[in-house]
Amino acid sequence: MAEKTKKKKLSASKSKTLILLSMVMPGAIWFLLLRYLPMAGIILAFKDYKVYTKAPSFWNNLMHSKWVGLKNFKFLFATNDSWVYIKNTIGYNVLWIILGLVVSVAFAIILNEITQKFVAKAYQTMMFFPYFLSWVVASYFVLAFLDPTRGLLTHWMSAHGMTPIQWYSEPKYWPYILTICNVWKNTGYSTILYLAAITGIDASQYEAASIDGATKWQQIRYVTLPHLRTMICILLIMNVGKIFNSDFGLFYTVPLNSGSLYSATQVIDTYVYRVMTSTNNIGMSTAAGLLQNLVGFVCIITANKVVQKIDEDSSLF
């Protein structure tokens, strides 16, 4: 009898395992085909990739292309503009990580304080909607305001006796414009994540704080923010890992690829794209992507170690 019971439990365990594996399998196959297998192409970063007309297959081209070592990496640091786009990439990311954290947490707390569910859901939808728009669509929204002849701001400035600004030829305004665009598009997504964490806080803790005489600000400080610490640290670590990357769509389409704005809008991704299209050198773009991922990996490990020293429970791994 005991043996039959044991066999039934083993069979049930195997059945449950198969069900769980079948659920995981589509995602595992997706990662294998689209994330792990393409990693073999990293070798392109160390070769001068050429297309051979006699047998123009990828593997034949790859095997017969000349090995150039680290030559493809040098172009990132070989020009006078290297410091400009590296500074822009890191500077924008640092600013947006800090600003995105503050704004997202603030909006999440505000939305949580709205008592009318319909109003709260409406605000959530309006904030989350821009996240699904492409930067091409967003660039037309920006153009509607900044167009030098028909833009809303241009007409407003003319109507008030001011000289219209040529936005698409003045680099000094674009750090602010790009920051506003980034916050407008991405804040909603982060806000939803923080709001989900807030709604998971036990309501009895707020009741206890209220009974003890805590004001609303004190409840936020001593109840809400401590419970958000883990979520903040995890998202912060993940964002630090992308500090050497940039949103290509934002920096390429919103400024309309204006050459006069490169001092403010040129970042690593747009620079690599422009070099690759002019030289048709795939090895250079692969080298840039590999370097960005290596720097991101180091940043994630470093940030995680720092968080572990401060609060081990809030670390990513």
Order of alpha helices (4+ residues) and beta strands (2+ residues): alpha-beta-alpha-beta-alpha-alpha-alpha-alpha-alpha-alpha-alpha-alpha-alpha-alpha-alpha-alpha-alpha
